[in-house]
Each structure stands twice: as structure tokens, then as C-alpha cells.
Amino acid sequence: MMADITRVNAFFQNWKGAIALFNKFTSSHSRFVIELKQPNNGEFIGVSFSFCNYIAGSTLWENCDLKCFPWKSPEGKSGYEVRDDKAGFLIRGTDSIVIGEGDSSTIPQAHPFQNQSL
């Protein structure tokens, strides 16, 4: 899982300084989607978090600085924690993080980035 987290953090580093905003929440899979948008060129991408256990923070913020860390649920399930400390944003989940459309990168399973060049 650490290799996956390293790749997700490399993606987040490329989007550091972007505008982040709430896009949607789907209750059937506890799926939360944020949109990252580059302020200088308007390029954007979605990041989806599945089976979220905890979501807190802003619904829109500038100059995002997201970071991903390993996390264990109270039941002992391995998962992830994504946070932006300056914005007060925090999300925890036990399934996947999908970047872009389709199966670009997921945690905990390893898949190569298809929509992003790192």
C-alpha cells in the first residue's frame, strides 16, 4: 500500500496550489468526489474516495495541499487518510481513491496513472 500512497502523493504534489471543491457524494458506496482545478489554466480533474468513514472540512478552498497517509479503521481495516491541514480538510476511507475518469489510480490496489503524467 505504501507504493500506492507514494503515487497518490506524487499526483497531489502536481496539483498543489489548485482550487479544491466538493463535487458530489453518493450514499450507496459512501463515495465522495472532489474536483481539483488549476487556477492559472482552468485544467481540472476529479478525485473519488470510496467507502469513506469520516469527512470533515471545507467544501471549497484555494491553494490546496493534499497529502495521503495510511490509516486503520477502529475495526482494524487498512485504509487511507487524506488531509489538507491548512484548509482543515480530512477524509478517511477503507476502499479506493480513483483519480480522473476510469481506473487511473486506486488505493489499496496498485494501478498505473492513465490520465496523468507525473
Sequence and secondary structure as in RCSB ss.txt:
>XXXX:A:sequence
MMADITRVNAFFQNWKGAIALFNKFTSSHSRFVIELKQPNNGEFIGVSFSFCNYIAGSTLWENCDLKCFPWKSPE
GKSGYEVRDDKAGFLIRGTDSIVIGEGDSSTIPQAHPFQNQSL
>XXXX:A:secstr
 HHHHHHHHHHHHHTTT EEEEEEEEGGGTEEEEEEE TTT  EEEEEE SEEEEES SEESS   EEEEEE TT
  EEEEEEETTTTEEEEESS EEESSSSS  SSS    SS   
